[in-house]
Amino acid sequence: MGYYKKSQIGSIGELISYKGGRNLTPIFNGSQLPVLVYVTKSEFEKVRFNKELMKELAVKKLNENN
């Protein structure tokens, strides 16, 4: 079972979710498509406008689910 690392993320963005939160959209090195990572509105507010913190949150969420 592999674990995700922040250093593996080439870029990250966000999409508004119909649930009121956000989907972080990290694109891992070697991939062409993003992975959708749902975060709550309050979680997103803590990392908003900071790509490095967004990457850390995405990795944390992905590793929690493994």
Jmol script that loads the backbone (N, CA, C; Angstrom):
load data "model"
ATOM      1  N   MET A   1       0.852  -1.178   0.000  1.00  0.00           N
ATOM      2  CA  MET A   1       0.000   0.000   0.000  1.00  0.00           C
ATOM      3  C   MET A   1       0.894   1.237   0.000  1.00  0.00           C
ATOM      4  N   GLY A   2       0.721   2.093  -0.994  1.00  0.00           N
ATOM      5  CA  GLY A   2       1.548   3.278  -1.112  1.00  0.00           C
ATOM      6  C   GLY A   2       0.956   4.469  -0.391  1.00  0.00           C
ATOM      7  N   TYR A   3       1.821   5.414  -0.086  1.00  0.00           N
ATOM      8  CA  TYR A   3       1.372   6.636   0.556  1.00  0.00           C
ATOM      9  C   TYR A   3       1.695   7.821  -0.340  1.00  0.00           C
ATOM     10  N   TYR A   4       0.825   8.785  -0.333  1.00  0.00           N
ATOM     11  CA  TYR A   4       1.017   9.990  -1.130  1.00  0.00           C
ATOM     12  C   TYR A   4       1.968  10.931  -0.404  1.00  0.00           C
ATOM     13  N   LYS A   5       2.740  11.685  -1.187  1.00  0.00           N
ATOM     14  CA  LYS A   5       3.661  12.670  -0.637  1.00  0.00           C
ATOM     15  C   LYS A   5       3.433  14.007  -1.319  1.00  0.00           C
ATOM     16  N   LYS A   6       3.599  15.069  -0.548  1.00  0.00           N
ATOM     17  CA  LYS A   6       3.422  16.422  -1.087  1.00  0.00           C
ATOM     18  C   LYS A   6       4.364  16.671  -2.264  1.00  0.00           C
ATOM     19  N   SER A   7       5.567  16.123  -2.194  1.00  0.00           N
ATOM     20  CA  SER A   7       6.561  16.343  -3.252  1.00  0.00           C
ATOM     21  C   SER A   7       6.150  15.706  -4.576  1.00  0.00           C
ATOM     22  N   GLN A   8       5.161  14.817  -4.557  1.00  0.00           N
ATOM     23  CA  GLN A   8       4.689  14.155  -5.776  1.00  0.00           C
ATOM     24  C   GLN A   8       3.641  14.983  -6.523  1.00  0.00           C
ATOM     25  N   ILE A   9       3.187  16.076  -5.929  1.00  0.00           N
ATOM     26  CA  ILE A   9       2.148  16.906  -6.541  1.00  0.00           C
ATOM     27  C   ILE A   9       2.792  17.982  -7.405  1.00  0.00           C
ATOM     28  N   GLY A  10       2.470  17.959  -8.704  1.00  0.00           N
ATOM     29  CA  GLY A  10       2.990  18.959  -9.624  1.00  0.00           C
ATOM     30  C   GLY A  10       2.219  20.264  -9.563  1.00  0.00           C
ATOM     31  N   SER A  11       0.896  20.166  -9.405  1.00  0.00           N
ATOM     32  CA  SER A  11       0.060  21.362  -9.293  1.00  0.00           C
ATOM     33  C   SER A  11      -1.222  20.994  -8.546  1.00  0.00           C
ATOM     34  N   ILE A  12      -1.898  22.028  -8.060  1.00  0.00           N
ATOM     35  CA  ILE A  12      -3.148  21.806  -7.319  1.00  0.00           C
ATOM     36  C   ILE A  12      -4.077  22.990  -7.546  1.00  0.00           C
ATOM     37  N   GLY A  13      -5.348  22.701  -7.570  1.00  0.00           N
ATOM     38  CA  GLY A  13      -6.375  23.731  -7.701  1.00  0.00           C
ATOM     39  C   GLY A  13      -7.556  23.342  -6.844  1.00  0.00           C
ATOM     40  N   GLU A  14      -8.693  23.958  -7.118  1.00  0.00           N
ATOM     41  CA  GLU A  14      -9.891  23.687  -6.326  1.00  0.00           C
ATOM     42  C   GLU A  14     -11.138  23.852  -7.175  1.00  0.00           C
ATOM     43  N   LEU A  15     -12.149  23.119  -6.821  1.00  0.00           N
ATOM     44  CA  LEU A  15     -13.471  23.234  -7.442  1.00  0.00           C
ATOM     45  C   LEU A  15     -14.499  23.349  -6.334  1.00  0.00           C
ATOM     46  N   ILE A  16     -15.479  24.197  -6.522  1.00  0.00           N
ATOM     47  CA  ILE A  16     -16.552  24.320  -5.538  1.00  0.00           C
ATOM     48  C   ILE A  16     -17.415  23.072  -5.604  1.00  0.00           C
ATOM     49  N   SER A  17     -17.743  22.533  -4.437  1.00  0.00           N
ATOM     50  CA  SER A  17     -18.564  21.337  -4.351  1.00  0.00           C
ATOM     51  C   SER A  17     -20.013  21.707  -4.070  1.00  0.00           C
ATOM     52  N   TYR A  18     -20.919  20.925  -4.580  1.00  0.00           N
ATOM     53  CA  TYR A  18     -22.339  21.168  -4.314  1.00  0.00           C
ATOM     54  C   TYR A  18     -22.668  20.971  -2.836  1.00  0.00           C
ATOM     55  N   LYS A  19     -21.789  20.303  -2.093  1.00  0.00           N
ATOM     56  CA  LYS A  19     -22.008  20.059  -0.664  1.00  0.00           C
ATOM     57  C   LYS A  19     -21.641  21.280   0.186  1.00  0.00           C
ATOM     58  N   GLY A  20     -21.072  22.298  -0.423  1.00  0.00           N
ATOM     59  CA  GLY A  20     -20.679  23.489   0.319  1.00  0.00           C
ATOM     60  C   GLY A  20     -19.198  23.550   0.624  1.00  0.00           C
ATOM     61  N   GLY A  21     -18.499  22.462   0.425  1.00  0.00           N
ATOM     62  CA  GLY A  21     -17.054  22.435   0.638  1.00  0.00           C
ATOM     63  C   GLY A  21     -16.332  22.662  -0.669  1.00  0.00           C
ATOM     64  N   ARG A  22     -15.143  22.096  -0.771  1.00  0.00           N
ATOM     65  CA  ARG A  22     -14.348  22.210  -1.990  1.00  0.00           C
ATOM     66  C   ARG A  22     -13.760  20.846  -2.335  1.00  0.00           C
ATOM     67  N   ASN A  23     -13.495  20.656  -3.606  1.00  0.00           N
ATOM     68  CA  ASN A  23     -12.720  19.518  -4.065  1.00  0.00           C
ATOM     69  C   ASN A  23     -11.348  20.056  -4.436  1.00  0.00           C
ATOM     70  N   LEU A  24     -10.338  19.646  -3.688  1.00  0.00           N
ATOM     71  CA  LEU A  24      -8.970  19.975  -4.074  1.00  0.00           C
ATOM     72  C   LEU A  24      -8.632  19.086  -5.256  1.00  0.00           C
ATOM     73  N   THR A  25      -7.832  19.596  -6.171  1.00  0.00           N
ATOM     74  CA  THR A  25      -7.549  18.854  -7.401  1.00  0.00           C
ATOM     75  C   THR A  25      -6.044  18.724  -7.637  1.00  0.00           C
ATOM     76  N   PRO A  26      -5.366  17.924  -6.806  1.00  0.00           N
ATOM     77  CA  PRO A  26      -3.940  17.734  -7.044  1.00  0.00           C
ATOM     78  C   PRO A  26      -3.693  16.897  -8.294  1.00  0.00           C
ATOM     79  N   ILE A  27      -2.669  17.276  -9.036  1.00  0.00           N
ATOM     80  CA  ILE A  27      -2.211  16.475 -10.172  1.00  0.00           C
ATOM     81  C   ILE A  27      -0.830  15.952  -9.801  1.00  0.00           C
ATOM     82  N   PHE A  28      -0.745  14.638  -9.698  1.00  0.00           N
ATOM     83  CA  PHE A  28       0.510  14.006  -9.299  1.00  0.00           C
ATOM     84  C   PHE A  28       1.441  13.876 -10.493  1.00  0.00           C
ATOM     85  N   ASN A  29       2.725  13.973 -10.228  1.00  0.00           N
ATOM     86  CA  ASN A  29       3.746  13.854 -11.276  1.00  0.00           C
ATOM     87  C   ASN A  29       3.516  12.572 -12.068  1.00  0.00           C
ATOM     88  N   GLY A  30       3.552  12.671 -13.388  1.00  0.00           N
ATOM     89  CA  GLY A  30       3.352  11.530 -14.261  1.00  0.00           C
ATOM     90  C   GLY A  30       1.897  11.288 -14.625  1.00  0.00           C
ATOM     91  N   SER A  31       0.989  12.069 -14.062  1.00  0.00           N
ATOM     92  CA  SER A  31      -0.438  11.927 -14.346  1.00  0.00           C
ATOM     93  C   SER A  31      -0.920  13.127 -15.141  1.00  0.00           C
ATOM     94  N   GLN A  32      -1.967  12.920 -15.926  1.00  0.00           N
ATOM     95  CA  GLN A  32      -2.537  14.021 -16.697  1.00  0.00           C
ATOM     96  C   GLN A  32      -3.839  14.540 -16.087  1.00  0.00           C
ATOM     97  N   LEU A  33      -4.440  13.744 -15.214  1.00  0.00           N
ATOM     98  CA  LEU A  33      -5.726  14.108 -14.632  1.00  0.00           C
ATOM     99  C   LEU A  33      -5.610  14.310 -13.126  1.00  0.00           C
ATOM    100  N   PRO A  34      -6.403  15.227 -12.585  1.00  0.00           N
ATOM    101  CA  PRO A  34      -6.355  15.450 -11.138  1.00  0.00           C
ATOM    102  C   PRO A  34      -7.107  14.363 -10.373  1.00  0.00           C
ATOM    103  N   VAL A  35      -6.785  14.278  -9.104  1.00  0.00           N
ATOM    104  CA  VAL A  35      -7.513  13.441  -8.157  1.00  0.00           C
ATOM    105  C   VAL A  35      -8.417  14.390  -7.373  1.00  0.00           C
ATOM    106  N   LEU A  36      -9.694  14.067  -7.226  1.00  0.00           N
ATOM    107  CA  LEU A  36     -10.593  14.922  -6.451  1.00  0.00           C
ATOM    108  C   LEU A  36     -10.520  14.534  -4.978  1.00  0.00           C
ATOM    109  N   VAL A  37     -10.263  15.532  -4.138  1.00  0.00           N
ATOM    110  CA  VAL A  37     -10.160  15.318  -2.697  1.00  0.00           C
ATOM    111  C   VAL A  37     -11.124  16.282  -2.026  1.00  0.00           C
ATOM    112  N   TYR A  38     -12.220  15.754  -1.473  1.00  0.00           N
ATOM    113  CA  TYR A  38     -13.221  16.616  -0.838  1.00  0.00           C
ATOM    114  C   TYR A  38     -12.745  17.094   0.524  1.00  0.00           C
ATOM    115  N   VAL A  39     -12.892  18.394   0.772  1.00  0.00           N
ATOM    116  CA  VAL A  39     -12.630  18.975   2.086  1.00  0.00           C
ATOM    117  C   VAL A  39     -13.808  19.861   2.452  1.00  0.00           C
ATOM    118  N   THR A  40     -14.059  19.992   3.747  1.00  0.00           N
ATOM    119  CA  THR A  40     -15.172  20.819   4.201  1.00  0.00           C
ATOM    120  C   THR A  40     -14.837  22.295   3.997  1.00  0.00           C
ATOM    121  N   LYS A  41     -15.854  23.112   4.078  1.00  0.00           N
ATOM    122  CA  LYS A  41     -15.659  24.551   3.921  1.00  0.00           C
ATOM    123  C   LYS A  41     -14.710  25.092   4.986  1.00  0.00           C
ATOM    124  N   SER A  42     -14.847  24.635   6.219  1.00  0.00           N
ATOM    125  CA  SER A  42     -13.974  25.125   7.295  1.00  0.00           C
ATOM    126  C   SER A  42     -12.532  24.669   7.097  1.00  0.00           C
ATOM    127  N   GLU A  43     -12.323  23.454   6.598  1.00  0.00           N
ATOM    128  CA  GLU A  43     -10.962  22.987   6.302  1.00  0.00           C
ATOM    129  C   GLU A  43     -10.352  23.825   5.197  1.00  0.00           C
ATOM    130  N   PHE A  44     -11.149  24.120   4.170  1.00  0.00           N
ATOM    131  CA  PHE A  44     -10.641  24.894   3.040  1.00  0.00           C
ATOM    132  C   PHE A  44     -10.283  26.322   3.445  1.00  0.00           C
ATOM    133  N   GLU A  45     -11.086  26.922   4.309  1.00  0.00           N
ATOM    134  CA  GLU A  45     -10.826  28.301   4.731  1.00  0.00           C
ATOM    135  C   GLU A  45      -9.457  28.437   5.394  1.00  0.00           C
ATOM    136  N   LYS A  46      -8.960  27.367   6.013  1.00  0.00           N
ATOM    137  CA  LYS A  46      -7.663  27.402   6.690  1.00  0.00           C
ATOM    138  C   LYS A  46      -6.491  27.381   5.709  1.00  0.00           C
ATOM    139  N   VAL A  47      -6.715  26.887   4.491  1.00  0.00           N
ATOM    140  CA  VAL A  47      -5.621  26.758   3.514  1.00  0.00           C
ATOM    141  C   VAL A  47      -5.821  27.615   2.272  1.00  0.00           C
ATOM    142  N   ARG A  48      -6.911  28.333   2.221  1.00  0.00           N
ATOM    143  CA  ARG A  48      -7.258  29.155   1.057  1.00  0.00           C
ATOM    144  C   ARG A  48      -6.105  30.082   0.662  1.00  0.00           C
ATOM    145  N   PHE A  49      -5.835  30.188  -0.611  1.00  0.00           N
ATOM    146  CA  PHE A  49      -4.804  31.061  -1.192  1.00  0.00           C
ATOM    147  C   PHE A  49      -3.369  30.592  -0.928  1.00  0.00           C
ATOM    148  N   ASN A  50      -3.183  29.419  -0.328  1.00  0.00           N
ATOM    149  CA  ASN A  50      -1.839  28.920  -0.045  1.00  0.00           C
ATOM    150  C   ASN A  50      -1.688  27.534  -0.658  1.00  0.00           C
ATOM    151  N   LYS A  51      -1.063  27.467  -1.809  1.00  0.00           N
ATOM    152  CA  LYS A  51      -0.945  26.205  -2.549  1.00  0.00           C
ATOM    153  C   LYS A  51      -0.209  25.122  -1.756  1.00  0.00           C
ATOM    154  N   GLU A  52       0.807  25.510  -0.998  1.00  0.00           N
ATOM    155  CA  GLU A  52       1.557  24.518  -0.215  1.00  0.00           C
ATOM    156  C   GLU A  52       0.685  23.898   0.867  1.00  0.00           C
ATOM    157  N   LEU A  53      -0.118  24.710   1.544  1.00  0.00           N
ATOM    158  CA  LEU A  53      -1.030  24.172   2.555  1.00  0.00           C
ATOM    159  C   LEU A  53      -2.136  23.329   1.923  1.00  0.00           C
ATOM    160  N   MET A  54      -2.567  23.716   0.724  1.00  0.00           N
ATOM    161  CA  MET A  54      -3.566  22.917   0.012  1.00  0.00           C
ATOM    162  C   MET A  54      -3.005  21.544  -0.323  1.00  0.00           C
ATOM    163  N   LYS A  55      -1.741  21.498  -0.747  1.00  0.00           N
ATOM    164  CA  LYS A  55      -1.092  20.219  -1.056  1.00  0.00           C
ATOM    165  C   LYS A  55      -0.999  19.351   0.197  1.00  0.00           C
ATOM    166  N   GLU A  56      -0.611  19.957   1.325  1.00  0.00           N
ATOM    167  CA  GLU A  56      -0.501  19.212   2.582  1.00  0.00           C
ATOM    168  C   GLU A  56      -1.847  18.635   2.999  1.00  0.00           C
ATOM    169  N   LEU A  57      -2.897  19.425   2.874  1.00  0.00           N
ATOM    170  CA  LEU A  57      -4.229  18.949   3.242  1.00  0.00           C
ATOM    171  C   LEU A  57      -4.684  17.821   2.325  1.00  0.00           C
ATOM    172  N   ALA A  58      -4.434  17.946   1.037  1.00  0.00           N
ATOM    173  CA  ALA A  58      -4.814  16.903   0.085  1.00  0.00           C
ATOM    174  C   ALA A  58      -4.105  15.594   0.408  1.00  0.00           C
ATOM    175  N   VAL A  59      -2.815  15.661   0.676  1.00  0.00           N
ATOM    176  CA  VAL A  59      -2.038  14.461   1.002  1.00  0.00           C
ATOM    177  C   VAL A  59      -2.537  13.844   2.303  1.00  0.00           C
ATOM    178  N   LYS A  60      -2.819  14.685   3.283  1.00  0.00           N
ATOM    179  CA  LYS A  60      -3.337  14.184   4.565  1.00  0.00           C
ATOM    180  C   LYS A  60      -4.638  13.412   4.356  1.00  0.00           C
ATOM    181  N   LYS A  61      -5.564  13.997   3.603  1.00  0.00           N
ATOM    182  CA  LYS A  61      -6.855  13.354   3.348  1.00  0.00           C
ATOM    183  C   LYS A  61      -6.696  12.047   2.562  1.00  0.00           C
ATOM    184  N   LEU A  62      -5.852  12.059   1.549  1.00  0.00           N
ATOM    185  CA  LEU A  62      -5.652  10.863   0.748  1.00  0.00           C
ATOM    186  C   LEU A  62      -5.022   9.745   1.580  1.00  0.00           C
ATOM    187  N   ASN A  63      -4.072  10.075   2.415  1.00  0.00           N
ATOM    188  CA  ASN A  63      -3.419   9.057   3.236  1.00  0.00           C
ATOM    189  C   ASN A  63      -4.330   8.538   4.340  1.00  0.00           C
ATOM    190  N   GLU A  64      -5.269   9.350   4.812  1.00  0.00           N
ATOM    191  CA  GLU A  64      -6.254   8.892   5.802  1.00  0.00           C
ATOM    192  C   GLU A  64      -7.141   7.803   5.219  1.00  0.00           C
ATOM    193  N   ASN A  65      -7.392   7.874   3.923  1.00  0.00           N
ATOM    194  CA  ASN A  65      -8.291   6.920   3.282  1.00  0.00           C
ATOM    195  C   ASN A  65      -7.594   5.649   2.829  1.00  0.00           C
ATOM    196  N   ASN A  66      -6.280   5.556   3.017  1.00  0.00           N
ATOM    197  CA  ASN A  66      -5.544   4.337   2.632  1.00  0.00           C
ATOM    198  C   ASN A  66      -5.330   3.428   3.807  1.00  0.00           C
TER     199      ASN A  66
END
end "model"
wireframe off; spacefill off
backbone 0.3
color backbone group
